[in-house]
Amino acid sequence: MTLADLDPGDYAIFAWTILQIVFTVLYGLRSRWIDSPAGRILFGQSFGFSVALTQVSVTLLTDSGYYARDIIRPIAYYCGVVGALIMLILLVKMQRKDRR
């Protein structure tokens, strides 16, 4: 694959990936996200997005041919599923608590 093979959507994914990783790192290092349930949810979501977007970007750059892709891809996505499920459960608990 060459850069000429990439389309504007690919470049948008790369930019989104970089921005998401920078946000996650800055939020993780500079914020007190661990002190609140909302902070933990946001960090978890940001981390999951970063992992998924990185996997997609590497796949685009390598034409789906990077080493151990068949192992890394399902692990990354299943971690995203588990993370999203945990975030959903925490959100529902927080909303129920706020309504009382």
C-alpha positions as CSV (number, residue, x, y, z in Angstrom):
1,M,0.0,0.0,0.0
2,T,1.1,3.5,-0.7
3,L,-0.2,6.8,0.5
4,A,-1.7,7.3,-2.9
5,D,-4.0,4.3,-2.2
6,L,-5.5,6.1,0.8
7,D,-8.7,8.1,0.5
8,P,-9.9,11.2,2.5
9,G,-11.8,8.8,4.9
10,D,-8.6,7.0,5.7
11,Y,-6.9,10.3,6.5
12,A,-9.8,11.3,8.7
13,I,-9.5,8.0,10.6
14,F,-5.8,8.6,11.1
15,A,-6.4,12.1,12.4
16,W,-9.2,10.9,14.7
17,T,-6.9,8.1,16.0
18,I,-4.2,10.6,16.9
19,L,-6.6,13.1,18.5
20,Q,-8.2,10.3,20.5
21,I,-4.9,9.0,21.8
22,V,-3.7,12.5,22.7
23,F,-7.0,13.1,24.6
24,T,-6.8,9.8,26.4
25,V,-3.1,10.3,27.5
26,L,-3.7,13.9,28.6
27,Y,-6.9,13.0,30.4
28,G,-5.3,10.0,32.0
29,L,-2.2,11.8,33.2
30,R,-3.5,15.3,34.0
31,S,-7.0,14.6,35.4
32,R,-8.2,13.0,38.6
33,W,-10.5,10.7,36.6
34,I,-10.2,7.9,39.2
35,D,-11.9,9.9,41.9
36,S,-15.4,9.8,40.3
37,P,-17.5,7.3,38.5
38,A,-18.1,9.7,35.6
39,G,-14.3,10.2,35.3
40,R,-13.7,6.4,35.2
41,I,-16.4,6.0,32.6
42,L,-14.9,8.7,30.4
43,F,-11.4,7.3,30.7
44,G,-12.6,3.8,30.0
45,Q,-14.5,5.0,26.9
46,S,-11.5,7.1,25.7
47,F,-9.1,4.2,26.2
48,G,-11.4,1.8,24.3
49,F,-11.8,4.2,21.4
50,S,-8.1,4.7,21.3
51,V,-7.4,0.9,21.1
52,A,-10.1,0.3,18.4
53,L,-9.1,3.3,16.3
54,T,-5.5,2.3,16.5
55,Q,-6.3,-1.2,15.3
56,V,-8.4,0.2,12.4
57,S,-5.6,2.6,11.4
58,V,-2.9,0.0,11.5
59,T,-5.2,-2.3,9.4
60,L,-5.6,0.5,6.8
61,L,-1.9,1.2,6.6
62,T,-0.9,-2.5,6.3
63,D,-3.8,-3.7,4.1
64,S,-4.9,-6.0,7.0
65,G,-1.6,-7.7,6.9
66,Y,0.2,-6.9,10.2
67,Y,1.7,-9.6,12.4
68,A,-0.8,-11.3,14.7
69,R,-3.8,-9.3,13.4
70,D,-6.1,-12.3,13.8
71,I,-5.2,-12.5,17.5
72,I,-5.0,-8.7,18.3
73,R,-8.2,-7.7,16.5
74,P,-10.7,-9.9,18.4
75,I,-9.1,-9.2,21.7
76,A,-9.2,-5.4,21.1
77,Y,-12.8,-5.5,20.1
78,Y,-14.0,-7.8,22.8
79,C,-12.3,-5.6,25.4
80,G,-14.2,-2.8,23.8
81,V,-17.5,-4.7,24.2
82,V,-16.7,-5.5,27.9
83,G,-15.7,-1.9,28.5
84,A,-18.9,-0.5,26.9
85,L,-21.0,-3.0,28.9
86,I,-19.3,-1.9,32.2
87,M,-19.8,1.8,31.3
88,L,-23.5,1.2,30.5
89,I,-24.0,-0.6,33.8
90,L,-22.3,2.2,35.7
91,L,-24.3,4.8,33.8
92,V,-27.6,3.2,34.7
93,K,-26.6,2.9,38.4
94,M,-25.5,6.5,38.5
95,Q,-28.8,7.7,36.9
96,R,-30.9,5.6,39.3
97,K,-28.9,7.0,42.2
98,D,-29.5,10.6,40.9
99,R,-33.2,10.0,40.6
100,R,-33.6,9.0,44.3
